[in-house]
């Protein structure tokens, strides 16, 4: 039963996060521009101030794409010893595009994960509520 719920949560996180949709309703847009989160969902009104993906998207992009790509580039260099301009025309664009293009889906995935799992910094709920004059309310309230 718990495993099925976890699988369902994971599917929801991937569906909404990677598509840039609201993690609550699955209809509204999460982003107002390429990497800028909307203030709130235009469908259900979910306030995105709980979201703090910080440097997570860049970290995952570098780990998932750049790190393996560096090994491929080094292998090409050792195996074929191409001139420098071949790397300039192939390796550089692949690295740049490979690291930049996945940033929005990864950021959406992190925001959706934070919402579904009600993740926040330990001990910050009381401070956050006091700062926003919302005593006793969680930022994840439906």
DSSP file (Angstrom, degrees, kcal/mol; ACC not computed):
  #  RESIDUE AA STRUCTURE BP1 BP2  ACC     N-H-->O    O-->H-N    N-H-->O    O-->H-N    TCO  KAPPA ALPHA  PHI   PSI    X-CA   Y-CA   Z-CA
    1    1 A X     >        0   0    0      0, 0.0     4,-1.9     0, 0.0     5,-0.1   0.000 360.0 360.0 360.0 -48.1    0.0    0.0    0.0
    2    2 A X  H  >  +     0   0    0      1,-0.2     4,-2.4     2,-0.2     5,-0.2   0.890 360.0  53.1 -66.7 -39.5    2.8    2.5    1.0
    3    3 A X  H  > S+     0   0    0      1,-0.2     4,-2.3     2,-0.2    -1,-0.2   0.897 108.1  50.1 -63.3 -40.4    4.9    1.4   -2.0
    4    4 A X  H  > S+     0   0    0      2,-0.2     4,-2.3     1,-0.2    -1,-0.2   0.894 111.0  49.2 -64.6 -40.3    1.9    2.0   -4.4
    5    5 A X  H  X S+     0   0    0     -4,-1.9     4,-2.6     2,-0.2    -2,-0.2   0.898 110.9  50.2 -66.1 -39.5    1.4    5.5   -2.9
    6    6 A X  H  X S+     0   0    0     -4,-2.4     4,-2.4     2,-0.2    -2,-0.2   0.898 111.2  48.6 -65.7 -40.2    5.1    6.3   -3.3
    7    7 A X  H  X S+     0   0    0     -4,-2.3     4,-2.4     2,-0.2    -2,-0.2   0.891 111.5  49.8 -65.3 -39.4    5.1    5.1   -6.9
    8    8 A X  H  X S+     0   0    0     -4,-2.3     4,-2.3     2,-0.2    -2,-0.2   0.914 111.0  49.5 -65.6 -42.5    2.0    7.3   -7.6
    9    9 A X  H  X S+     0   0    0     -4,-2.6     4,-2.9     2,-0.2    -2,-0.2   0.919 110.6  50.7 -60.7 -43.7    3.7   10.3   -5.9
   10   10 A X  H  X S+     0   0    0     -4,-2.4     4,-2.6     1,-0.2     5,-0.2   0.918 110.0  48.9 -62.5 -43.8    6.8    9.7   -8.1
   11   11 A X  H  X S+     0   0    0     -4,-2.4     4,-2.6     2,-0.2    -1,-0.2   0.910 113.1  48.2 -61.3 -41.4    4.8    9.5  -11.3
   12   12 A X  H  X S+     0   0    0     -4,-2.3     4,-2.7     2,-0.2     5,-0.4   0.916 111.2  50.3 -65.1 -43.7    3.0   12.8  -10.3
   13   13 A X  H  X S+     0   0    0     -4,-2.9     4,-2.6     1,-0.2     5,-0.4   0.933 114.5  43.7 -60.2 -47.0    6.3   14.5   -9.4
   14   14 A X  H  X S+     0   0    0     -4,-2.6     4,-1.6     3,-0.2     5,-0.3   0.907 114.8  49.4 -66.7 -41.7    7.8   13.5  -12.8
   15   15 A X  H  X S+     0   0    0     -4,-2.6     4,-0.8    -5,-0.2     6,-0.2   0.956 122.4  30.8 -63.4 -50.8    4.7   14.4  -14.8
   16   16 A X  H  X>S+     0   0    0     -4,-2.7     5,-2.9    -5,-0.2     4,-0.8   0.923 122.0  48.2 -77.3 -43.4    4.1   17.8  -13.3
   17   17 A X  H ><5S+     0   0    0     -4,-2.6     3,-0.8    -5,-0.4    92,-0.3   0.945 113.9  43.4 -64.4 -50.3    7.8   18.7  -12.6
   18   18 A X  H 3<5S+     0   0    0     -4,-1.6    -1,-0.2    -5,-0.4    -2,-0.2   0.745 117.7  47.7 -70.7 -21.9    9.3   17.8  -15.9
   19   19 A X  H 3<5S-     0   0    0     -4,-0.8    -1,-0.3    -5,-0.3    -2,-0.2   0.536 111.0-120.0 -92.6  -8.2    6.3   19.5  -17.7
   20   20 A X  T <<5 +     0   0    0     -4,-0.8    10,-3.1    -3,-0.8    11,-0.6   0.818  63.9 144.0  73.4  30.6    6.5   22.6  -15.7
   21   21 A X  B   < -A   29   0A   0     -5,-2.9    -1,-0.2     8,-0.2     8,-0.2  -0.662  61.2 -83.1-102.0 159.5    2.9   22.2  -14.3
   22   22 A X     >  -     0   0    0      6,-2.3     4,-1.5    -2,-0.2    -1,-0.1  -0.349  31.6-142.3 -58.9 130.5    1.6   23.0  -10.9
   23   23 A X  T  4 S+     0   0    0      1,-0.2    -1,-0.1     2,-0.2    -7,-0.1   0.638  97.2  49.0 -73.2 -11.8    2.3   20.2   -8.4
   24   24 A X  T  4 S+     0   0    0     -8,-0.1    -1,-0.2    22,-0.0    -2,-0.0   0.923 130.5  10.4 -88.2 -55.1   -1.1   20.7   -6.7
   25   25 A X  T  4 S-     0   0    0     -9,-0.0    -2,-0.2     3,-0.0    -4,-0.0   0.706  83.8-137.6-100.9 -22.3   -3.5   20.8   -9.6
   26   26 A X  S  < S+     0   0    0     -4,-1.5    -3,-0.1     2,-0.1    -5,-0.0   0.610  85.7  79.0  76.0  11.3   -1.4   19.7  -12.6
   27   27 A X  S    S+     0   0    0      2,-0.1    -1,-0.1    -6,-0.0    -4,-0.1   0.754  70.5  75.1-117.4 -45.8   -2.9   22.3  -14.8
   28   28 A X  S    S-     0   0    0      1,-0.1    -6,-2.3    -7,-0.1     2,-0.4  -0.199  85.1-100.0 -72.0 163.7   -1.3   25.7  -14.1
   29   29 A X  B     -A   21   0A   0     -8,-0.2    13,-0.3     1,-0.1    -8,-0.2  -0.691  20.6-161.1 -88.5 134.6    2.1   26.8  -15.3
   30   30 A X  S    S+     0   0    0    -10,-3.1     8,-2.9    -2,-0.4     2,-0.4   0.783  75.1  55.6 -81.2 -30.1    5.0   26.6  -12.8
   31   31 A X  B     -B   37   0B   0    -11,-0.6     6,-0.2     6,-0.3     3,-0.1  -0.842  50.9-170.7-111.8 140.8    7.3   29.0  -14.7
   32   32 A X  S    S+     0   0    0      4,-2.6     2,-0.2    -2,-0.4     5,-0.2   0.652  86.3   3.7 -97.6 -20.6    6.7   32.5  -15.9
   33   33 A X  S    S-     0   0    0      3,-1.3    -1,-0.1     5,-0.0     5,-0.1  -0.810 107.2 -64.8-144.6-170.4    9.9   32.4  -17.9
   34   34 A X  S    S-     0   0    0     -2,-0.2    -3,-0.0     1,-0.2     0, 0.0   0.876 127.1  -2.4 -52.9 -51.2   12.5   29.9  -18.7
   35   35 A X  S    S+     0   0    0      2,-0.1     2,-0.6    72,-0.0    -1,-0.2   0.353 107.3 104.6-121.0   4.4   13.9   29.4  -15.1
   36   36 A X        -     0   0    0      1,-0.0    -4,-2.6     0, 0.0    -3,-1.3  -0.782  65.5-135.0 -93.0 121.1   11.8   32.0  -13.2
   37   37 A X  B     -B   31   0B   0     -2,-0.6    -6,-0.3    -6,-0.2    -7,-0.1  -0.423  21.8-113.1 -70.4 146.0    9.0   30.5  -11.0
   38   38 A X        -     0   0    0     -8,-2.9    10,-0.2     1,-0.1     3,-0.1  -0.339  21.5-121.0 -67.2 160.0    5.6   32.1  -11.1
   39   39 A X  S    S-     0   0    0      1,-0.3     9,-2.0     8,-0.1    10,-0.3   0.889  89.7 -11.7 -70.0 -38.9    4.5   33.7   -7.9
   40   40 A X  B    S-C   47   0C   0      7,-0.2    -1,-0.3     8,-0.1     7,-0.2  -0.979  84.9 -81.0-155.7 162.7    1.5   31.4   -7.8
   41   41 A X     >  -     0   0    0      5,-2.1     4,-0.9    -2,-0.3   -11,-0.1  -0.460  30.1-144.0 -67.7 135.1   -0.4   28.9  -10.0
   42   42 A X  T  4 S+     0   0    0    -13,-0.3    -1,-0.1    -2,-0.2   -12,-0.0   0.569  96.8  41.0 -78.5  -7.5   -2.8   30.6  -12.4
   43   43 A X  T  4 S+     0   0    0    -14,-0.1    -1,-0.1     3,-0.1    -2,-0.0   0.844 132.4  12.3-101.0 -54.8   -5.3   27.7  -12.0
   44   44 A X  T  4 S-     0   0    0      2,-0.1    -2,-0.1     0, 0.0    -3,-0.0   0.541  93.9-119.7-107.9  -8.3   -5.4   26.8   -8.3
   45   45 A X     <  +     0   0    0     -4,-0.9     2,-0.1     1,-0.2    -3,-0.1   0.604  45.7 170.2  83.3  11.2   -3.5   29.7   -6.7
   46   46 A X        -     0   0    0     -6,-0.1    -5,-2.1     1,-0.1     2,-0.5  -0.390  32.2-132.4 -58.7 125.4   -0.7   27.6   -5.1
   47   47 A X  B >   -C   40   0C   0     -7,-0.2     3,-0.6    92,-0.2    -7,-0.2  -0.710  10.7-155.4 -83.3 126.1    1.9   30.0   -3.8
   48   48 A X  G >   +     0   0    0     -9,-2.0     3,-1.5    -2,-0.5    -8,-0.1   0.235  66.1 105.7 -88.3  14.2    5.4   29.0   -4.9
   49   49 A X  G 3  S+     0   0    0    -10,-0.3    -1,-0.2     1,-0.3    -9,-0.1   0.691  70.4  67.0 -70.0 -14.1    7.3   30.7   -2.1
   50   50 A X  G <  S+     0   0    0     -3,-0.6     2,-0.3    89,-0.2    -1,-0.3   0.741  81.2  99.8 -70.7 -21.6    7.8   27.3   -0.5
   51   51 A X    <   +     0   0    0     -3,-1.5     3,-0.1     1,-0.1    60,-0.1  -0.492  38.1 161.5 -76.7 127.1   10.1   26.3   -3.4
   52   52 A X        +     0   0    0     -2,-0.3     3,-0.1    58,-0.1    -1,-0.1  -0.501   9.4 152.8-140.3  68.0   13.8   26.7   -2.8
   53   53 A X    >   +     0   0    0      1,-0.2     3,-2.7     2,-0.1     4,-0.2   0.717  24.8 169.3 -72.6 -17.4   15.6   24.6   -5.4
   54   54 A X  T 3   -     0   0    0      1,-0.3     3,-0.4     2,-0.1     4,-0.2  -0.147  69.4 -15.0  47.2-122.8   18.6   26.9   -5.1
   55   55 A X  T 3> S+     0   0    0      1,-0.2     4,-2.4    -3,-0.1    -1,-0.3   0.323 107.6 106.0 -93.4   8.0   21.6   25.4   -7.0
   56   56 A X  H <> S+     0   0    0     -3,-2.7     4,-2.8     1,-0.2     5,-0.3   0.905  75.8  51.7 -55.7 -48.0   20.0   21.9   -7.3
   57   57 A X  H  > S+     0   0    0     -3,-0.4     4,-2.4     1,-0.2    -1,-0.2   0.920 112.3  46.0 -59.0 -43.2   19.2   22.1  -11.0
   58   58 A X  H  > S+     0   0    0     -4,-0.2     4,-2.5     2,-0.2    -1,-0.2   0.913 112.9  50.8 -64.4 -41.9   22.7   23.2  -11.9
   59   59 A X  H  X S+     0   0    0     -4,-2.4     4,-2.5     2,-0.2    -2,-0.2   0.945 113.7  43.3 -60.9 -49.6   24.2   20.5   -9.7
   60   60 A X  H  X S+     0   0    0     -4,-2.8     4,-2.9     1,-0.2     5,-0.3   0.883 112.9  53.1 -65.9 -37.7   22.1   17.7  -11.2
   61   61 A X  H  X>S+     0   0    0     -4,-2.4     4,-2.4    -5,-0.3     5,-1.1   0.924 111.9  45.3 -62.5 -44.1   22.7   19.0  -14.7
   62   62 A X  I  <>S+     0   0    0     -4,-2.5     5,-2.5     3,-0.2    -2,-0.2   0.912 116.8  44.8 -65.9 -41.6   26.4   18.9  -14.2
   63   63 A X  I  <5S+     0   0    0     -4,-2.5     5,-0.4    -5,-0.2    -2,-0.2   0.894 119.8  39.5 -69.9 -39.8   26.4   15.5  -12.6
   64   64 A X  I  <5S+     0   0    0     -4,-2.9    -2,-0.2    -5,-0.2    -3,-0.2   0.862 134.8  13.0 -80.0 -36.9   24.0   13.9  -15.1
   65   65 A X  I  X5S+     0   0    0     -4,-2.4     4,-2.1    -5,-0.3    -3,-0.2   0.866 124.7  44.6-107.8 -56.8   25.3   15.5  -18.3
   66   66 A X  I  ><S+     0   0    0     -5,-1.1     4,-2.3     1,-0.2    -3,-0.2   0.901 109.5  53.4 -65.3 -44.4   28.7   17.2  -18.0
   67   67 A X  H  ><S+     0   0    0     -5,-2.5     4,-1.3     1,-0.2    -1,-0.2   0.948 114.8  39.4 -60.3 -52.1   30.5   14.6  -15.9
   68   68 A X  H  > S+     0   0    0     -5,-0.4     4,-1.8     1,-0.2    -1,-0.2   0.874 113.8  56.6 -64.4 -34.1   29.8   11.7  -18.3
   69   69 A X  H  X S+     0   0    0     -4,-2.1     4,-2.7     1,-0.2    -1,-0.2   0.863 100.6  57.3 -66.1 -35.2   30.3   14.0  -21.3
   70   70 A X  H  X S+     0   0    0     -4,-2.3     4,-2.6     1,-0.2    -1,-0.2   0.910 105.7  50.7 -61.0 -41.7   33.8   14.9  -20.1
   71   71 A X  H  X S+     0   0    0     -4,-1.3     4,-2.4     2,-0.2    -1,-0.2   0.904 110.5  49.5 -62.3 -40.5   34.7   11.2  -20.2
   72   72 A X  H  X S+     0   0    0     -4,-1.8     4,-2.6     2,-0.2    -2,-0.2   0.919 111.3  48.8 -63.4 -43.9   33.4   10.9  -23.7
   73   73 A X  H  X S+     0   0    0     -4,-2.7     4,-2.3     2,-0.2    -2,-0.2   0.908 112.1  48.2 -63.9 -42.8   35.4   13.9  -24.9
   74   74 A X  H  X S+     0   0    0     -4,-2.6     4,-2.6     2,-0.2     5,-0.2   0.906 111.1  51.3 -64.3 -40.9   38.6   12.6  -23.3
   75   75 A X  H  X S+     0   0    0     -4,-2.4     4,-3.3     2,-0.2     5,-0.3   0.927 109.7  49.2 -62.1 -44.6   38.0    9.2  -24.9
   76   76 A X  H  X>S+     0   0    0     -4,-2.6     4,-2.5     1,-0.2     5,-0.7   0.914 111.8  50.0 -60.0 -42.5   37.5   10.9  -28.3
   77   77 A X  H  X5S+     0   0    0     -4,-2.3     4,-1.3     3,-0.2    -2,-0.2   0.927 116.5  40.2 -62.8 -45.2   40.7   12.8  -27.8
   78   78 A X  H  <5S+     0   0    0     -4,-2.6    -2,-0.2     2,-0.2    -1,-0.2   0.916 120.8  42.7 -71.4 -42.9   42.7    9.7  -26.8
   79   79 A X  H  <5S+     0   0    0     -4,-3.3    -2,-0.2    -5,-0.2    -3,-0.2   0.880 134.1  13.6 -73.3 -38.5   41.2    7.4  -29.4
   80   80 A X  H  <5S-     0   0    0     -4,-2.5    -3,-0.2    -5,-0.3    -2,-0.2   0.601  79.9-145.8-116.9 -15.3   41.2    9.7  -32.4
   81   81 A X     << -     0   0    0     -4,-1.3    -4,-0.2    -5,-0.7    -3,-0.1   0.919  29.3-171.0  45.1  57.6   43.4   12.7  -31.5
   82   82 A X        -     0   0    0     -6,-0.3    -1,-0.1     1,-0.1     5,-0.1  -0.309  28.6 -92.0 -73.3 160.7   41.3   15.2  -33.5
   83   83 A X    >>  -     0   0    0      1,-0.1     3,-1.3     3,-0.0     4,-0.9  -0.271  41.2-103.5 -66.0 162.3   42.5   18.7  -34.1
   84   84 A X  H 3> S+     0   0    0      1,-0.3     4,-1.8     2,-0.2     3,-0.3   0.812 117.6  63.0 -59.2 -33.3   41.4   21.4  -31.6
   85   85 A X  H 3> S+     0   0    0      1,-0.2     4,-2.0     2,-0.2    -1,-0.3   0.771  94.4  61.7 -68.3 -24.1   38.7   22.8  -33.9
   86   86 A X  H <> S+     0   0    0     -3,-1.3     4,-1.8     2,-0.2     5,-0.5   0.922 106.8  44.8 -65.4 -42.4   36.8   19.5  -33.9
   87   87 A X  H  <>S+     0   0    0     -4,-0.9     5,-2.3    -3,-0.3     6,-0.3   0.883 110.7  55.1 -65.6 -37.8   36.3   19.9  -30.1
   88   88 A X  H  <5S+     0   0    0     -4,-1.8     5,-0.4     1,-0.2    -2,-0.2   0.878 115.1  38.8 -62.6 -37.4   35.4   23.5  -30.6
   89   89 A X  H  <5S+     0   0    0     -4,-2.0    -1,-0.2    -5,-0.1    -2,-0.2   0.711 134.5  16.8 -86.6 -22.1   32.6   22.5  -33.1
   90   90 A X  T  X5S+     0   0    0     -4,-1.8     4,-2.1    -5,-0.2    -3,-0.2   0.787 123.8  42.3-116.0 -57.4   31.4   19.4  -31.3
   91   91 A X  H  >5S+     0   0    0     -5,-0.5     4,-2.4    -4,-0.3     5,-0.2   0.905 112.9  50.5 -66.1 -44.6   32.4   19.1  -27.7
   92   92 A X  H  ><S+     0   0    0     -5,-2.3     4,-2.6     2,-0.2     5,-0.2   0.952 114.0  42.7 -63.5 -50.9   31.8   22.6  -26.6
   93   93 A X  H  > S+     0   0    0     -5,-0.4     4,-2.9    -6,-0.3     5,-0.4   0.910 114.4  51.9 -63.0 -39.4   28.3   23.0  -28.0
   94   94 A X  H  X S+     0   0    0     -4,-2.1     4,-2.3     1,-0.2    -1,-0.2   0.915 112.6  45.8 -60.8 -42.4   27.3   19.5  -26.7
   95   95 A X  H  X S+     0   0    0     -4,-2.4     4,-1.4    -5,-0.2    -2,-0.2   0.938 115.8  44.7 -66.5 -47.1   28.5   20.4  -23.2
   96   96 A X  H  X S+     0   0    0     -4,-2.6     4,-2.1    -5,-0.2     3,-0.3   0.957 119.5  40.2 -64.0 -51.4   26.8   23.8  -23.1
   97   97 A X  H  X S+     0   0    0     -4,-2.9     4,-2.3     1,-0.2     5,-0.3   0.891 113.1  55.8 -65.8 -38.7   23.5   22.6  -24.5
   98   98 A X  H  < S+     0   0    0     -4,-2.3     4,-0.4    -5,-0.4    -1,-0.2   0.783 114.3  39.6 -64.8 -27.2   23.6   19.4  -22.5
   99   99 A X  H  < S+     0   0    0     -4,-1.4    -1,-0.2    -3,-0.3    -2,-0.2   0.782 120.6  42.0 -91.1 -29.6   24.0   21.3  -19.3
  100  100 A X  H >< S+     0   0    0     -4,-2.1     3,-1.5    -5,-0.2     4,-0.4   0.897 104.9  59.4 -86.8 -42.8   21.6   24.2  -20.1
  101  101 A X  T 3< S+     0   0    0     -4,-2.3     3,-0.5     1,-0.3     4,-0.5   0.856 103.8  50.1 -60.6 -38.4   18.6   22.5  -21.7
  102  102 A X  T 3> S+     0   0    0     -4,-0.4     4,-2.2    -5,-0.3    -1,-0.3   0.523  85.3  93.0 -79.2  -0.4   17.7   20.2  -18.8
  103  103 A X  H <> S+     0   0    0     -3,-1.5     4,-2.6     1,-0.2    -1,-0.2   0.921  85.0  46.1 -60.1 -46.5   17.7   23.0  -16.2
  104  104 A X  H  > S+     0   0    0     -3,-0.5     4,-2.8    -4,-0.4     5,-0.2   0.940 113.9  46.3 -66.2 -47.1   14.0   23.8  -16.4
  105  105 A X  H  > S+     0   0    0     -4,-0.5     4,-2.3     1,-0.2    -1,-0.2   0.904 115.2  48.3 -61.0 -37.3   12.8   20.2  -16.2
  106  106 A X  H  X S+     0   0    0     -4,-2.2     4,-2.3     2,-0.2    -2,-0.2   0.916 111.9  48.6 -68.1 -41.2   15.2   19.5  -13.3
  107  107 A X  H  X S+     0   0    0     -4,-2.6     4,-2.5    -5,-0.2    -2,-0.2   0.918 112.1  49.3 -64.0 -42.3   14.0   22.7  -11.5
  108  108 A X  H  X S+     0   0    0     -4,-2.8     4,-2.7     1,-0.2   -90,-0.2   0.902 110.0  51.7 -61.1 -41.7   10.4   21.7  -12.0
  109  109 A X  H  X S+     0   0    0     -4,-2.3     4,-2.2   -92,-0.3    -2,-0.2   0.903 110.9  47.7 -61.5 -42.5   11.1   18.2  -10.7
  110  110 A X  H  X S+     0   0    0     -4,-2.3     4,-2.3     2,-0.2    -2,-0.2   0.911 113.0  47.3 -67.3 -41.8   12.8   19.6   -7.6
  111  111 A X  H  X S+     0   0    0     -4,-2.5     4,-2.3     2,-0.2    -2,-0.2   0.934 113.5  47.9 -65.1 -45.5    9.9   22.1   -6.9
  112  112 A X  H  X S+     0   0    0     -4,-2.7     4,-2.8     1,-0.2     5,-0.3   0.889 111.4  51.6 -62.2 -38.6    7.3   19.3   -7.4
  113  113 A X  H  X S+     0   0    0     -4,-2.2     4,-2.3    -5,-0.2     6,-0.3   0.906 108.7  50.7 -64.1 -41.8    9.3   17.0   -5.1
  114  114 A X  H  <>S+     0   0    0     -4,-2.3     5,-2.1     2,-0.2     4,-0.4   0.915 114.4  44.3 -61.8 -41.8    9.4   19.7   -2.4
  115  115 A X  H ><5S+     0   0    0     -4,-2.3     3,-1.0     3,-0.2    -2,-0.2   0.964 115.8  44.2 -68.4 -51.9    5.6   20.2   -2.7
  116  116 A X  H 3<5S+     0   0    0     -4,-2.8    -2,-0.2     1,-0.3    -1,-0.2   0.886 121.7  39.5 -62.4 -39.6    4.6   16.5   -2.7
  117  117 A X  T 3<5S-     0   0    0     -4,-2.3    -1,-0.3    -5,-0.3    -2,-0.2   0.422 104.3-129.3 -90.6   1.6    7.0   15.6    0.1
  118  118 A X  T < 5 +     0   0    0     -3,-1.0     2,-0.3    -4,-0.4    -3,-0.2   0.891  44.3 178.2  50.9  45.1    6.3   18.8    2.0
  119  119 A X      < +     0   0    0     -5,-2.1     2,-0.3    -6,-0.3    -1,-0.2  -0.575  11.0 147.8 -83.1 138.1   10.0   19.4    2.3
  120  120 A X        -     0   0    0     -2,-0.3     3,-0.1   -69,-0.0     5,-0.1  -0.968  54.7 -70.8-157.8 165.2   11.4   22.4    4.0
  121  121 A X    >   -     0   0    0     -2,-0.3     3,-1.9     1,-0.1     4,-0.3  -0.346  63.1 -96.9 -61.9 137.8   14.5   23.3    6.0
  122  122 A X  T 3  S+     0   0    0      1,-0.3    -1,-0.1     2,-0.1    -3,-0.0  -0.328 105.4   6.8 -60.0 129.8   14.4   21.8    9.4
  123  123 A X  T 3  S+     0   0    0     -3,-0.1     4,-0.5    -2,-0.1    -1,-0.3   0.529 100.1 105.4  80.1   6.5   13.1   24.2   12.1
  124  124 A X    <>  +     0   0    0     -3,-1.9     4,-3.1     1,-0.1     5,-0.2   0.608  52.5  83.1 -96.5 -10.9   12.1   26.9    9.6
  125  125 A X  H  > S+     0   0    0     -4,-0.3     4,-2.4     1,-0.2     5,-0.2   0.918  94.3  44.8 -61.6 -44.9    8.3   26.4    9.6
  126  126 A X  H  > S+     0   0    0      2,-0.2     4,-2.2     1,-0.2    -1,-0.2   0.921 116.4  46.5 -66.0 -43.1    7.7   28.5   12.8
  127  127 A X  H  > S+     0   0    0     -4,-0.5     4,-2.7     2,-0.2    -2,-0.2   0.924 112.7  50.1 -63.6 -44.8   10.1   31.3   11.6
  128  128 A X  H  X S+     0   0    0     -4,-3.1     4,-1.8     1,-0.2    -2,-0.2   0.911 111.3  48.8 -61.0 -43.5    8.5   31.3    8.1
  129  129 A X  H  <>S+     0   0    0     -4,-2.4     5,-3.3    -5,-0.2    -1,-0.2   0.903 112.8  47.8 -63.7 -41.2    5.0   31.6    9.5
  130  130 A X  H ><5S+     0   0    0     -4,-2.2     3,-1.1     3,-0.2    -2,-0.2   0.901 110.6  51.4 -67.4 -40.6    6.1   34.4   11.8
  131  131 A X  H 3<5S+     0   0    0     -4,-2.7    -1,-0.2     1,-0.2    -2,-0.2   0.844 116.5  40.3 -64.7 -33.3    7.8   36.3    9.0
  132  132 A X  T 3<5S-     0   0    0     -4,-1.8    -1,-0.2    -5,-0.2    -2,-0.2   0.206 111.8-117.7-103.3  15.2    4.7   36.1    6.8
  133  133 A X  T < 5S+     0   0    0     -3,-1.1    -3,-0.2     1,-0.1     2,-0.1   0.886  76.0 125.9  53.5  45.9    2.2   36.7    9.6
  134  134 A X    > < -     0   0    0     -5,-3.3     3,-1.9    -6,-0.1    -1,-0.1  -0.548  44.5-164.0-129.6  66.3    0.6   33.3    9.2
  135  135 A X  T 3  S+     0   0    0      1,-0.3     3,-0.1    -2,-0.1    -9,-0.1  -0.275  73.3   1.4 -59.1 129.3    0.7   31.8   12.7
  136  136 A X  T 3  S+     0   0    0      1,-0.2     2,-0.4   -10,-0.1    -1,-0.3   0.387 101.8 118.4  81.3  -5.0    0.1   28.0   12.7
  137  137 A X    <   -     0   0    0     -3,-1.9     2,-0.3   -12,-0.1    -1,-0.2  -0.791  55.1-141.3 -99.5 138.6   -0.3   27.7    8.9
  138  138 A X    >   -     0   0    0     -2,-0.4     3,-1.4     1,-0.1   -12,-0.0  -0.654  18.7-125.9 -89.7 151.6    2.0   25.6    6.8
  139  139 A X  T 3  S+     0   0    0     -2,-0.3   -89,-0.2     1,-0.3   -92,-0.2   0.631 110.1  59.0 -69.5 -12.3    3.2   26.8    3.4
  140  140 A X  T 3  S+     0   0    0    -22,-0.1    -1,-0.3   -90,-0.1   -22,-0.0   0.325  72.9 138.0 -98.8   6.7    1.9   23.6    2.0
  141  141 A X    <         0   0    0     -3,-1.4    -4,-0.0     1,-0.2     0, 0.0  -0.262 360.0 360.0 -58.2 134.1   -1.7   24.0    3.1
  142  142 A X              0   0    0    -96,-0.1    -1,-0.2  -118,-0.0    -3,-0.0   0.447 360.0 360.0 -86.9 360.0   -4.2   22.9    0.5
